[in-house]
Amino acid sequence: MERLRRLSESLAQSLEQCLRDLNDPTRLSYIGPAGELREVMRAAIQQLAPDEEIRIQPWYKGVPTANGKSTNPSQAERARYAAQVRGGDPEQVKELDAIVEGSIGRISRDTYTVSSKSFHSGAAQEKVRKLTGWIFAILDEVLPE
């Protein structure tokens, strides 16, 4: 948390709020904390990986913009660059990023397809708790000491 706080106080506060929400036994849904966790990861990585620095990397491919006339760095490329600069493992970050995206998708789909309170108070909370671990693993690879 302290390393994230040095990067951005607001991102650290957002992560702290997610942790509080995760431990709130009265919550009925965990979509909010899951989305906010993803946003903390995305915003932290974006701050650590400027577009112009990623574009000059030999491995840069990018993703097409809406108009198809240019490309922007993907989240995976941003994570790879941030880990590379810090001396972390870019391949591990890429794998973790895919796990995070898959987890958030599953949480959202499950919430829409299962309406029982027991799902929301049990299984969804557990999924977001696991997601939190993956987010901390990614941040550990990319945040400066």
N, CA, C and O atoms as a DFTB+ gen file, in Angstrom:
580 C
 N C O
     1  1       0.832      -1.191       0.000
     2  2       0.000       0.000       0.000
     3  2       0.871       1.246       0.000
     4  3       0.546       2.232      -0.661
     5  1       1.965       1.207       0.732
     6  2       2.817       2.393       0.802
     7  2       3.442       2.706      -0.552
     8  3       3.557       3.872      -0.928
     9  1       3.842       1.680      -1.279
    10  2       4.411       1.911      -2.619
    11  2       3.362       2.508      -3.538
    12  3       3.672       3.407      -4.321
    13  1       2.132       2.032      -3.462
    14  2       1.052       2.598      -4.275
    15  2       0.770       4.030      -3.839
    16  3       0.542       4.901      -4.678
    17  1       0.785       4.275      -2.544
    18  2       0.534       5.624      -2.016
    19  2       1.570       6.618      -2.534
    20  3       1.244       7.773      -2.805
    21  1       2.827       6.167      -2.671
    22  2       3.869       7.058      -3.212
    23  2       3.596       7.403      -4.676
    24  3       3.935       8.494      -5.135
    25  1       2.984       6.474      -5.399
    26  2       2.632       6.732      -6.793
    27  2       1.406       7.633      -6.880
    28  3       1.391       8.599      -7.643
    29  1       0.378       7.313      -6.095
    30  2      -0.878       8.053      -6.159
    31  2      -1.679       7.851      -4.882
    32  3      -2.094       6.736      -4.568
    33  1      -1.890       8.913      -4.165
    34  2      -2.692       8.845      -2.941
    35  2      -4.116       8.390      -3.255
    36  3      -4.690       7.583      -2.523
    37  1      -4.685       8.907      -4.345
    38  2      -6.075       8.550      -4.665
    39  2      -6.208       7.071      -5.031
    40  3      -7.210       6.447      -4.681
    41  1      -5.229       6.498      -5.724
    42  2      -5.282       5.068      -6.036
    43  2      -5.145       4.231      -4.762
    44  3      -5.811       3.206      -4.614
    45  1      -4.291       4.667      -3.857
    46  2      -4.145       3.948      -2.593
    47  2      -5.442       4.003      -1.793
    48  3      -5.840       3.011      -1.183
    49  1      -6.096       5.154      -1.796
    50  2      -7.377       5.262      -1.094
    51  2      -8.431       4.369      -1.746
    52  3      -9.241       3.750      -1.057
    53  1      -8.414       4.308      -3.055
    54  2      -9.355       3.461      -3.773
    55  2      -9.128       1.989      -3.419
    56  3     -10.088       1.255      -3.185
    57  1      -7.885       1.561      -3.380
    58  2      -7.572       0.178      -3.010
    59  2      -7.974      -0.090      -1.563
    60  3      -8.515      -1.152      -1.254
    61  1      -7.715       0.852      -0.695
    62  2      -8.115       0.689       0.701
    63  2      -9.632       0.551       0.823
    64  3     -10.122      -0.254       1.615
    65  1     -10.379       1.340       0.036
    66  2     -11.837       1.232       0.061
    67  2     -12.284      -0.140      -0.430
    68  3     -13.217      -0.722       0.124
    69  1     -11.629      -0.658      -1.460
    70  2     -11.957      -2.003      -1.954
    71  2     -11.759      -3.042      -0.862
    72  3     -12.587      -3.937      -0.693
    73  1     -10.664      -2.924      -0.120
    74  2     -10.395      -3.879       0.958
    75  2     -11.448      -3.772       2.055
    76  3     -11.876      -4.784       2.610
    77  1     -11.862      -2.559       2.363
    78  2     -12.926      -2.384       3.360
    79  2     -14.233      -3.005       2.860
    80  3     -14.923      -3.709       3.597
    81  1     -14.559      -2.727       1.583
    82  2     -15.782      -3.282       1.008
    83  2     -15.746      -4.807       1.011
    84  3     -16.751      -5.461       1.291
    85  1     -14.603      -5.354       0.704
    86  2     -14.455      -6.803       0.663
    87  2     -14.722      -7.435       2.030
    88  3     -15.221      -8.557       2.121
    89  1     -14.392      -6.717       3.061
    90  2     -14.573      -7.233       4.417
    91  2     -15.879      -6.784       5.063
    92  3     -16.083      -7.002       6.257
    93  1     -16.757      -6.163       4.293
    94  2     -18.045      -5.711       4.808
    95  2     -19.054      -6.857       4.686
    96  3     -19.448      -7.209       3.574
    97  1     -19.477      -7.443       5.813
    98  2     -20.381      -8.589       5.755
    99  2     -21.800      -8.241       5.296
   100  3     -22.605      -9.141       5.056
   101  1     -22.114      -6.956       5.173
   102  2     -23.457      -6.563       4.749
   103  2     -23.570      -6.345       3.242
   104  3     -24.663      -6.083       2.740
   105  1     -22.458      -6.449       2.516
   106  2     -22.503      -6.232       1.064
   107  2     -23.342      -7.311       0.385
   108  3     -23.291      -8.484       0.756
   109  1     -24.103      -6.897      -0.601
   110  2     -24.901      -7.841      -1.386
   111  2     -24.251      -8.130      -2.730
   112  3     -24.536      -9.157      -3.345
   113  1     -23.388      -7.246      -3.193
   114  2     -22.744      -7.408      -4.486
   115  2     -21.275      -7.003      -4.373
   116  3     -20.915      -6.123      -3.591
   117  1     -20.447      -7.657      -5.161
   118  2     -19.015      -7.359      -5.162
   119  2     -18.540      -6.888      -6.532
   120  3     -17.338      -6.863      -6.798
   121  1     -19.476      -6.515      -7.402
   122  2     -19.099      -5.989      -8.715
   123  2     -18.328      -4.686      -8.554
   124  3     -17.321      -4.475      -9.229
   125  1     -18.793      -3.813      -7.667
   126  2     -18.123      -2.530      -7.447
   127  2     -16.671      -2.689      -7.026
   128  3     -15.785      -2.116      -7.660
   129  1     -16.401      -3.459      -5.963
   130  2     -15.004      -3.649      -5.567
   131  2     -14.155      -4.317      -6.655
   132  3     -12.985      -3.971      -6.819
   133  1     -14.727      -5.264      -7.396
   134  2     -13.966      -5.921      -8.471
   135  2     -13.590      -4.913      -9.545
   136  3     -12.446      -4.885      -9.998
   137  1     -14.541      -4.090      -9.954
   138  2     -14.254      -3.083     -10.969
   139  2     -13.253      -2.053     -10.488
   140  3     -12.385      -1.612     -11.242
   141  1     -13.381      -1.676      -9.235
   142  2     -12.450      -0.682      -8.692
   143  2     -11.040      -1.259      -8.570
   144  3     -10.061      -0.546      -8.791
   145  1     -10.929      -2.527      -8.225
   146  2      -9.615      -3.166      -8.190
   147  2      -8.956      -3.110      -9.561
   148  3      -7.776      -2.787      -9.688
   149  1      -9.746      -3.433     -10.588
   150  2      -9.201      -3.387     -11.955
   151  2      -8.771      -1.966     -12.303
   152  3      -7.731      -1.766     -12.931
   153  1      -9.559      -0.990     -11.900
   154  2      -9.228       0.405     -12.204
   155  2      -7.951       0.839     -11.486
   156  3      -7.147       1.577     -12.057
   157  1      -7.755       0.401     -10.263
   158  2      -6.524       0.721      -9.544
   159  2      -5.331       0.159     -10.313
   160  3      -4.337       0.854     -10.522
   161  1      -5.434      -1.099     -10.731
   162  2      -4.345      -1.707     -11.478
   163  2      -4.108      -0.970     -12.795
   164  3      -2.969      -0.646     -13.131
   165  1      -5.180      -0.705     -13.538
   166  2      -5.057      -0.037     -14.832
   167  2      -4.423       1.343     -14.696
   168  3      -3.502       1.684     -15.438
   169  1      -4.912       2.128     -13.754
   170  2      -4.416       3.494     -13.598
   171  2      -2.966       3.515     -13.116
   172  3      -2.175       4.339     -13.576
   173  1      -2.612       2.623     -12.200
   174  2      -1.233       2.567     -11.715
   175  2      -0.291       2.217     -12.855
   176  3       0.749       2.851     -13.033
   177  1      -0.663       1.206     -13.623
   178  2       0.194       0.783     -14.733
   179  2       0.285       1.883     -15.788
   180  3       1.357       2.111     -16.348
   181  1      -0.805       2.555     -16.062
   182  2      -0.781       3.622     -17.056
   183  2       0.156       4.751     -16.624
   184  3       0.853       5.325     -17.460
   185  1       0.180       5.073     -15.342
   186  2       1.080       6.116     -14.857
   187  2       2.539       5.698     -14.982
   188  3       3.412       6.531     -15.222
   189  1       2.795       4.420     -14.820
   190  2       4.165       3.911     -14.869
   191  2       4.652       3.599     -16.286
   192  3       5.842       3.371     -16.501
   193  1       3.738       3.591     -17.239
   194  2       4.085       3.174     -18.606
   195  2       3.536       4.173     -19.626
   196  3       2.481       3.943     -20.216
   197  1       4.249       5.276     -19.833
   198  2       3.782       6.282     -20.798
   199  2       3.733       5.727     -22.228
   200  3       4.609       4.970     -22.646
   201  1       2.705       6.118     -22.954
   202  2       2.516       5.637     -24.332
   203  2       3.774       5.780     -25.178
   204  3       4.182       4.840     -25.860
   205  1       4.389       6.964     -25.131
   206  2       5.545       7.219     -26.002
   207  2       6.718       6.297     -25.693
   208  3       7.493       5.964     -26.590
   209  1       6.860       5.882     -24.442
   210  2       7.925       4.946     -24.074
   211  2       7.618       3.528     -24.556
   212  3       8.516       2.796     -24.970
   213  1       6.367       3.156     -24.498
   214  2       5.976       1.806     -24.943
   215  2       6.109       1.695     -26.461
   216  3       6.572       0.679     -26.980
   217  1       5.708       2.730     -27.152
   218  2       5.730       2.691     -28.624
   219  2       7.125       2.489     -29.204
   220  3       7.249       2.013     -30.333
   221  1       8.163       2.832     -28.477
   222  2       9.522       2.658     -29.008
   223  2      10.144       1.311     -28.643
   224  3      11.287       1.034     -29.004
   225  1       9.390       0.475     -27.927
   226  2       9.897      -0.845     -27.557
   227  2       9.861      -1.766     -28.779
   228  3       8.924      -1.690     -29.572
   229  1      10.854      -2.626     -28.944
   230  2      10.885      -3.514     -30.108
   231  2       9.708      -4.498     -30.150
   232  3       9.369      -4.990     -31.227
   233  1       9.097      -4.789     -29.039
   234  2       7.992      -5.739     -28.970
   235  2       6.625      -5.078     -29.120
   236  3       5.610      -5.774     -29.131
   237  1       6.576      -3.754     -29.236
   238  2       5.290      -3.037     -29.295
   239  2       4.490      -3.406     -30.542
   240  3       5.015      -3.373     -31.655
   241  1       3.220      -3.758     -30.352
   242  2       2.293      -4.016     -31.452
   243  2       1.104      -3.067     -31.367
   244  3       0.656      -2.548     -32.389
   245  1       0.590      -2.834     -30.164
   246  2      -0.544      -1.945     -29.963
   247  2      -1.864      -2.574     -30.374
   248  3      -1.911      -3.670     -30.934
   249  1      -2.929      -1.850     -30.080
   250  2      -4.274      -2.241     -30.495
   251  2      -4.846      -1.102     -31.319
   252  3      -4.635       0.064     -30.987
   253  1      -5.564      -1.418     -32.384
   254  2      -6.098      -0.360     -33.251
   255  2      -7.078       0.549     -32.512
   256  3      -7.863       0.093     -31.681
   257  1      -7.020       1.827     -32.828
   258  2      -7.986       2.774     -32.274
   259  2      -9.318       2.577     -32.978
   260  3      -9.410       1.823     -33.947
   261  1     -10.347       3.252     -32.492
   262  2     -11.699       3.098     -33.053
   263  2     -11.742       3.420     -34.543
   264  3     -12.454       2.766     -35.305
   265  1     -10.983       4.421     -34.951
   266  2     -11.005       4.786     -36.372
   267  2     -10.059       3.919     -37.211
   268  3     -10.057       4.013     -38.438
   269  1      -9.261       3.081     -36.556
   270  2      -8.376       2.164     -37.261
   271  2      -7.157       2.809     -37.892
   272  3      -6.418       2.145     -38.618
   273  1      -6.933       4.083     -37.633
   274  2      -5.820       4.797     -38.278
   275  2      -4.540       4.793     -37.452
   276  3      -3.479       5.161     -37.956
   277  1      -4.625       4.386     -36.203
   278  2      -3.435       4.327     -35.359
   279  2      -3.612       3.226     -34.321
   280  3      -4.639       2.547     -34.284
   281  1      -2.604       3.063     -33.488
   282  2      -2.673       2.067     -32.417
   283  2      -2.322       2.719     -31.089
   284  3      -1.625       3.732     -31.031
   285  1      -2.822       2.113     -30.035
   286  2      -2.474       2.505     -28.675
   287  2      -1.932       1.282     -27.952
   288  3      -2.274       0.155     -28.310
   289  1      -1.098       1.484     -26.947
   290  2      -0.600       0.338     -26.185
   291  2      -1.746      -0.406     -25.508
   292  3      -2.701       0.201     -25.022
   293  1      -1.633      -1.720     -25.487
   294  2      -2.607      -2.544     -24.771
   295  2      -2.261      -2.531     -23.283
   296  3      -1.160      -2.134     -22.898
   297  1      -3.195      -2.962     -22.461
   298  2      -2.939      -3.053     -21.020
   299  2      -1.801      -4.035     -20.759
   300  3      -0.967      -3.799     -19.885
   301  1      -1.764      -5.117     -21.501
   302  2      -0.694      -6.104     -21.315
   303  2       0.664      -5.501     -21.671
   304  3       1.654      -5.767     -20.989
   305  1       0.724      -4.691     -22.733
   306  2       1.985      -4.044     -23.100
   307  2       2.399      -3.027     -22.037
   308  3       3.580      -2.898     -21.716
   309  1       1.428      -2.318     -21.502
   310  2       1.730      -1.358     -20.428
   311  2       2.314      -2.092     -19.217
   312  3       3.322      -1.670     -18.651
   313  1       1.667      -3.194     -18.828
   314  2       2.141      -3.972     -17.684
   315  2       3.534      -4.525     -17.950
   316  3       4.393      -4.513     -17.069
   317  1       3.750      -5.004     -19.153
   318  2       5.059      -5.544     -19.523
   319  2       6.133      -4.468     -19.400
   320  3       7.202      -4.715     -18.842
   321  1       5.850      -3.285     -19.916
   322  2       6.816      -2.192     -19.854
   323  2       7.093      -1.789     -18.402
   324  3       8.250      -1.635     -18.008
   325  1       6.025      -1.618     -17.605
   326  2       6.192      -1.197     -16.209
   327  2       7.032      -2.207     -15.439
   328  3       7.893      -1.824     -14.646
   329  1       6.787      -3.494     -15.667
   330  2       7.567      -4.533     -14.983
   331  2       9.010      -4.518     -15.477
   332  3       9.942      -4.673     -14.688
   333  1       9.192      -4.333     -16.768
   334  2      10.523      -4.303     -17.368
   335  2      11.356      -3.159     -16.777
   336  3      12.524      -3.354     -16.441
   337  1      10.769      -1.987     -16.651
   338  2      11.479      -0.824     -16.122
   339  2      11.877      -1.052     -14.666
   340  3      12.971      -0.673     -14.248
   341  1      10.990      -1.667     -13.904
   342  2      11.256      -1.898     -12.493
   343  2      12.209      -3.071     -12.274
   344  3      12.775      -3.210     -11.190
   345  1      12.391      -3.901     -13.274
   346  2      13.240      -5.074     -13.129
   347  2      12.449      -6.307     -12.733
   348  3      13.027      -7.316     -12.330
   349  1      11.101      -6.227     -12.848
   350  2      10.254      -7.376     -12.561
   351  2      10.196      -8.316     -13.756
   352  3      10.920      -8.129     -14.734
   353  1       9.351      -9.309     -13.679
   354  2       9.212     -10.317     -14.725
   355  2       8.067      -9.952     -15.658
   356  3       6.906     -10.147     -15.298
   357  1       8.358      -9.423     -16.857
   358  2       7.295      -9.013     -17.783
   359  2       6.369     -10.154     -18.186
   360  3       5.172      -9.932     -18.367
   361  1       6.888     -11.363     -18.329
   362  2       6.036     -12.493     -18.720
   363  2       5.059     -12.856     -17.605
   364  3       3.901     -13.181     -17.869
   365  1       5.524     -12.799     -16.365
   366  2       4.641     -13.094     -15.240
   367  2       3.524     -12.066     -15.165
   368  3       2.372     -12.422     -14.914
   369  1       3.850     -10.793     -15.379
   370  2       2.836      -9.738     -15.337
   371  2       1.800      -9.963     -16.429
   372  3       0.604      -9.785     -16.199
   373  1       2.254     -10.353     -17.618
   374  2       1.330     -10.600     -18.724
   375  2       0.349     -11.717     -18.370
   376  3      -0.844     -11.610     -18.655
   377  1       0.841     -12.775     -17.758
   378  2      -0.021     -13.882     -17.356
   379  2      -0.994     -13.444     -16.270
   380  3      -2.170     -13.803     -16.315
   381  1      -0.520     -12.671     -15.293
   382  2      -1.387     -12.190     -14.217
   383  2      -2.464     -11.263     -14.749
   384  3      -3.606     -11.311     -14.292
   385  1      -2.111     -10.412     -15.718
   386  2      -3.085      -9.493     -16.307
   387  2      -4.235     -10.273     -16.935
   388  3      -5.396      -9.888     -16.790
   389  1      -3.926     -11.355     -17.626
   390  2      -4.975     -12.187     -18.233
   391  2      -5.851     -12.829     -17.158
   392  3      -7.062     -12.954     -17.343
   393  1      -5.258     -13.233     -16.046
   394  2      -6.024     -13.818     -14.946
   395  2      -6.986     -12.790     -14.365
   396  3      -8.146     -13.102     -14.096
   397  1      -6.504     -11.564     -14.171
   398  2      -7.349     -10.498     -13.621
   399  2      -8.534     -10.236     -14.538
   400  3      -9.673     -10.185     -14.073
   401  1      -8.288     -10.068     -15.826
   402  2      -9.377      -9.800     -16.767
   403  2     -10.381     -10.940     -16.785
   404  3     -11.589     -10.705     -16.804
   405  1      -9.894     -12.167     -16.779
   406  2     -10.794     -13.316     -16.752
   407  2     -11.613     -13.382     -15.476
   408  3     -12.798     -13.714     -15.507
   409  1     -10.980     -13.063     -14.352
   410  2     -11.685     -13.086     -13.065
   411  2     -12.793     -12.048     -13.019
   412  3     -13.897     -12.337     -12.557
   413  1     -12.510     -10.852     -13.490
   414  2     -13.528      -9.799     -13.474
   415  2     -14.690     -10.175     -14.382
   416  3     -15.850      -9.954     -14.034
   417  1     -14.388     -10.733     -15.523
   418  2     -15.451     -11.180     -16.426
   419  2     -16.323     -12.241     -15.789
   420  3     -17.548     -12.193     -15.904
   421  1     -15.704     -13.198     -15.117
   422  2     -16.472     -14.257     -14.436
   423  2     -17.337     -13.694     -13.323
   424  3     -18.492     -14.096     -13.174
   425  1     -16.798     -12.773     -12.543
   426  2     -17.575     -12.177     -11.453
   427  2     -18.799     -11.473     -12.013
   428  3     -19.900     -11.626     -11.485
   429  1     -18.617     -10.706     -13.075
   430  2     -19.741      -9.984     -13.683
   431  2     -20.775     -10.950     -14.245
   432  3     -21.971     -10.789     -14.000
   433  1     -20.322     -11.961     -15.004
   434  2     -21.255     -12.930     -15.586
   435  2     -22.009     -13.686     -14.502
   436  3     -23.225     -13.856     -14.589
   437  1     -21.289     -14.139     -13.484
   438  2     -21.932     -14.894     -12.406
   439  2     -22.983     -14.053     -11.695
   440  3     -24.041     -14.559     -11.322
   441  1     -22.695     -12.789     -11.510
   442  2     -23.637     -11.916     -10.819
   443  2     -24.921     -11.770     -11.615
   444  3     -26.007     -11.716     -11.038
   445  1     -24.809     -11.706     -12.926
   446  2     -26.003     -11.565     -13.757
   447  2     -26.776     -12.873     -13.895
   448  3     -27.988     -12.850     -14.108
   449  1     -26.104     -13.996     -13.777
   450  2     -26.799     -15.269     -13.986
   451  2     -27.271     -15.925     -12.692
   452  3     -28.138     -16.798     -12.729
   453  1     -26.725     -15.525     -11.566
   454  2     -27.119     -16.105     -10.290
   455  2     -27.677     -14.989      -9.426
   456  3     -27.019     -13.972      -9.207
   457  1     -28.884     -15.185      -8.940
   458  2     -29.512     -14.096      -8.189
   459  2     -29.603     -14.347      -6.693
   460  3     -30.116     -13.494      -5.969
   461  1     -29.131     -15.465      -6.212
   462  2     -29.303     -15.745      -4.789
   463  2     -28.342     -14.918      -3.935
   464  3     -27.219     -14.631      -4.348
   465  1     -28.790     -14.549      -2.762
   466  2     -27.946     -13.787      -1.842
   467  2     -26.742     -14.607      -1.398
   468  3     -25.678     -14.056      -1.117
   469  1     -26.911     -15.922      -1.335
   470  2     -25.793     -16.744      -0.883
   471  2     -24.621     -16.643      -1.856
   472  3     -23.462     -16.688      -1.445
   473  1     -24.928     -16.506      -3.153
   474  2     -23.845     -16.328      -4.122
   475  2     -23.108     -15.031      -3.833
   476  3     -21.880     -15.006      -3.747
   477  1     -23.863     -13.963      -3.686
   478  2     -23.246     -12.656      -3.501
   479  2     -22.458     -12.569      -2.201
   480  3     -21.400     -11.942      -2.155
   481  1     -22.954     -13.176      -1.178
   482  2     -22.273     -13.056       0.111
   483  2     -21.155     -14.073       0.287
   484  3     -20.320     -13.919       1.179
   485  1     -21.121     -15.090      -0.530
   486  2     -20.115     -16.132      -0.358
   487  2     -19.172     -16.253      -1.534
   488  3     -18.012     -15.848      -1.458
   489  1     -19.675     -16.815      -2.627
   490  2     -18.816     -17.108      -3.775
   491  2     -18.227     -15.849      -4.396
   492  3     -17.042     -15.827      -4.728
   493  1     -19.033     -14.795      -4.562
   494  2     -18.527     -13.563      -5.182
   495  2     -17.456     -12.934      -4.295
   496  3     -16.437     -12.456      -4.795
   497  1     -17.678     -12.932      -3.011
   498  2     -16.691     -12.367      -2.096
   499  2     -15.372     -13.131      -2.211
   500  3     -14.300     -12.526      -2.236
   501  1     -15.452     -14.437      -2.279
   502  2     -14.247     -15.253      -2.405
   503  2     -13.520     -14.962      -3.719
   504  3     -12.291     -14.883      -3.742
   505  1     -14.268     -14.802      -4.808
   506  2     -13.645     -14.488      -6.102
   507  2     -12.940     -13.139      -6.062
   508  3     -11.833     -13.001      -6.583
   509  1     -13.574     -12.145      -5.448
   510  2     -12.950     -10.823      -5.358
   511  2     -11.738     -10.882      -4.430
   512  3     -10.746     -10.193      -4.666
   513  1     -11.808     -11.684      -3.397
   514  2     -10.660     -11.849      -2.501
   515  2      -9.468     -12.424      -3.283
   516  3      -8.340     -11.961      -3.118
   517  1      -9.713     -13.420      -4.123
   518  2      -8.642     -13.986      -4.957
   519  2      -8.129     -12.947      -5.948
   520  3      -6.924     -12.827      -6.169
   521  1      -9.051     -12.202      -6.538
   522  2      -8.680     -11.141      -7.472
   523  2      -7.761     -10.128      -6.790
   524  3      -6.803      -9.646      -7.394
   525  1      -8.057      -9.813      -5.544
   526  2      -7.229      -8.881      -4.783
   527  2      -5.797      -9.389      -4.688
   528  3      -4.849      -8.613      -4.809
   529  1      -5.644     -10.665      -4.476
   530  2      -4.303     -11.248      -4.425
   531  2      -3.561     -11.086      -5.736
   532  3      -2.371     -10.770      -5.744
   533  1      -4.263     -11.303      -6.862
   534  2      -3.634     -11.135      -8.179
   535  2      -3.243      -9.670      -8.413
   536  3      -2.175      -9.386      -8.955
   537  1      -4.116      -8.745      -8.000
   538  2      -3.815      -7.320      -8.165
   539  2      -2.562      -6.958      -7.369
   540  3      -1.683      -6.254      -7.868
   541  1      -2.486      -7.445      -6.127
   542  2      -1.293      -7.170      -5.327
   543  2      -0.045      -7.778      -5.980
   544  3       1.029      -7.180      -5.927
   545  1      -0.177      -8.949      -6.589
   546  2       0.973      -9.566      -7.265
   547  2       1.433      -8.709      -8.440
   548  3       2.633      -8.518      -8.634
   549  1       0.490      -8.192      -9.225
   550  2       0.856      -7.338     -10.352
   551  2       1.493      -6.046      -9.856
   552  3       2.538      -5.633     -10.358
   553  1       0.870      -5.414      -8.881
   554  2       1.426      -4.163      -8.352
   555  2       2.822      -4.389      -7.776
   556  3       3.690      -3.524      -7.889
   557  1       3.035      -5.545      -7.163
   558  2       4.357      -5.836      -6.617
   559  2       5.413      -5.898      -7.717
   560  3       6.566      -5.524      -7.500
   561  1       5.019      -6.369      -8.889
   562  2       5.954      -6.457     -10.011
   563  2       6.225      -5.105     -10.667
   564  3       7.293      -4.911     -11.247
   565  1       5.283      -4.169     -10.587
   566  2       5.445      -2.921     -11.359
   567  2       5.730      -1.676     -10.530
   568  3       6.316      -0.726     -11.049
   569  1       5.337      -1.648      -9.265
   570  2       5.544      -0.436      -8.465
   571  2       6.999      -0.298      -8.023
   572  3       7.619      -1.271      -7.593
   573  1       7.538       0.912      -8.132
   574  2       8.911       1.130      -7.642
   575  2       8.998       0.856      -6.145
   576  3       8.031       1.040      -5.406
   577  1      10.174       0.412      -5.717
   578  2      10.394       0.126      -4.284
   579  2      10.287       1.383      -3.458
   580  3      10.443       1.335      -2.238
